Structures are given as structure tokens and as C-alpha cells.
Amino acid sequence: MPAGRTAAAAAAVALAALCCPSPAGAVGALSVRFDLATGRVGGLQLGVAKEAQVLARFGKPKSVTHDLGGVATDSRRLMYRCGSGCTLAAELDGADTLQLVWAYLRKATTRKQIRTSAGTYLGLSQASAERREKRRMRPGCVMQMSRTVGDVRLEVGAQPGYVDSIVMATSKAYVLC
């Protein structure tokens, strides 16, 4: 490749890094594990981790929604992209404490980096998820399975035959289903 093209390519990469730094709102390259046994998501302890720890782990959110009404009246939801058609949300209560993490797909795709401790990941077939989690999906607002350990609940949801959401929350958080 001619030196001029190499320099132009390097400049383009440098410019992209300056204007669109990763992980600014995108956690696609990060591995996020939902571990019900420990109550941790991506290494963050639900009910304990503060906003600064969430930002250190996931970076600057793509967007922030205030006053959700579910967690608390002064709660916030930090939204991140986790790949094409994939969103990860971290909900904080009024004391800036992490109460809920929710990952979901808006289209059929696969995100193996976002998974439960049993190995269920976004985009996995419903049948495989049931085998890995040792639970059957039940009808609700979506096909779902849930387990609770202490104060923390894990929910795995599926729509037309594939896992489209993984949610883990404390009892203080509002879960849709």
C-alpha cells in the first residue's frame, strides 16, 4: 500500500477514536455475565454498586432516562449498545445504587458475550436455554423462566423461539414480567 494511503488510513482510525471512543454507549466488546449465585452482573454487585462503578465498567451511556417510576421516583436508566440490535440497560435508584441490569435484542441476532452463569446467551434457542438453565419457559408477557436467590431475581425471556432478554434485579427494582 502506498505511504499516502497508509497515512490516510492511520489518520482516519485516529479520528474515529477521537470522535467515537469505545465504549461510549457501546459494550459490544465487553463480556457481561449475569451470575445469580453472587448477585453480580458484569462484576458489579446489585444493590451495592454505585453509578461511578457502573460508568467505570461500561463507560459513557448512549442515553439516560430519568424518573422511571419502577425502581424509585428519582431513578435513572443508563442505556448502552451491546451490538447490532442489542441494548443493555443499567437502572440506578435515587441513592445512585445499581438495582437492575437488563439486556435485550430488538432483532434476531446472537450476543454470546452477554450470558448467564449457566451459559445461556442472547440469541440462543429457547430449547437450549431451557437445558442450560434446567428450567422450562412459561407463558407470561413473553415466554420466560425465572429464579430467585436471596434478594436477587434472574429472568430469561424468549420470543419466537430464541432468548431475547436477560434481566437481573434486586427486590427493590420493578421488573416488567
Secondary structure, DSSP 4 states (H G I P E B T S, - for coil): --HHHHHHHHHHHHHHHHHS-TTTTB-TTS-EEEETTTTEETTEETTT-BHHHHHHHH-S-SEEEE--SSS-TT-EEEEEE-STTEEEEEEE-TTSBEEEEEEEESSS--EEEEEETTS-EET-BHHHHHHHHT---B-SSSEEEEEEETTEEEEEEEETTEEEEEEEEETTS----
